[in-house]
Every structure is written in structure tokens, then in C-alpha cells.
Amino acid sequence: MNDKLRRVYVPMTETGFYILFCLRSEMHGYSIGQRVKEMTDGEVTISAGTMYGTLSKMEKDGLIRFSREEEKRKLYIITELGEEILSLEINRIKRLYKNIGGI
């Protein structure tokens, strides 16, 4: 991973984190949005513009890749680089949680 990508993605935005986290399984944009709503009890919603802009940027940067098309919907999956960046962010969040005493 190059330093530029690390600076761009770590720390991650909340929406970027959830999108990348969801793409550990093959999904399309709409299903990611629904899954994020479920995971956060409706506290986080991702607009279509944010979703598709983020997917496009992450694909261009090599964090995710187009997997296949299903019923005119593009499905994506995380790449090895995406896994690496997601792992950095998860470890950063764990450290934050540990430092506040596991509240």
C-alpha cells in the first residue's frame, strides 16, 4: 500500500468504513445501503450520490473490484488492498475503544 492511499483512507469516513466493511461479501449499492441501515438501527443512511461516488472512487483506487452484474445491478467485492486498509481502520478503532476504557 502506498502512503497516498493510507492518507486518503485512514482514518476513514463512517460511510466509507461501512461500505468497505459490507463488501467483505459481494453486494451492490442498494443492498449495502440496506445492510448499513440494519447494522446501525437506522442511525446511518447513505445517499445514492454518496454510495455511488464512494464505490467509484474505491474501485478506481483498487480497494474494491467489480464482480459481476445481476439484474442490471453492479456487484462489488473487497480486494486484498481493501482488506488491508479495512484492517488498519479496524485496529485504529479498537485502539480508540481501548484508550477510553472500553466504555
N, C-alpha and C positions, 0 to 999 in steps of 0.2 A: 504494500500500500504506500502510495506517495504522500508526502506531507500536505500537499494541497487538499487532497480528499479528506485527510484527517481533520484539517482545519475547517473544512466546509461542513462536515457531518458530525463532528464531536466537539461540544455537546450537540445533540440532536434536538430538533423541534419535537414537540409532543406528537404532532401528526406524522412527521417523518418516522419517528420511532414506531408508532403503531402500524403504519403501512409496512415497514420493513419486517416488523415482528410477525404480522399476519402472513407475509409472503414466504414464511418457512414452509407453508403449504401452497400449492398452486391455487391462485384466486384471480378474479377480475375485479375491477374498481368498485362496482356496486356491492359485491359480496364483502370486500374489505370494509367499506363504509358500514354495512350492516353488522359485521363482526365487531368493529370498534365500538359501535353503539351498545352492543350486548356486553362487551368486556368492561365498559365504563359506566354501565347503568344509565346511558343516555347523556352523560356529562360531556363527552367529546363527540362532536359530529364533524365530519369532513365534507366540505362543499365539493361539488363536482369539479369546479375550477382548480381548487387546491389539490384534489385527488389526482386529476389527470396531468396537471403541471408537475406534481411531485413524481408520479410514475415516469413521466417522460424524462425528467432530469436524472432520476435514479437509473433508468435504463441507459441513458447516454453516458453516465459515469461508471457503468459496469456493475452496479450494486444488485440489479435485478436483470432478468432477461425475459423476453417474450417467449412463452412456452408453446402456445397454440391458440387457435381461435375456436370458440364454441358458440353457436347461435349468434354470430356477429359480435361477440364479446371477446376482447383480447385477454388471455390469461397470462399471468406473470409468475415467476418464481425467483427466490433469492439466489444469488450466485455465491461463490466462495468468498469473494471480496465483500459482498454484502454481509455474509455471516461474520466475517472478521470485524467489520465496523459495528455490527449489532452487538457482538460480544464486548467490544470496547465500551459501548454505551451501557450495556447491562452491568458491567463491572463498575463503571462510574456511578451508576445509580445505587448499586449495592454499597459502595463506599460511602456515599452520602447518607444512606439509611443507617449504616453502622455508626457514622460520626454523630448522628443525632440521637443515638442511644436506642435505636430500634423502636421508636415511638409508634 
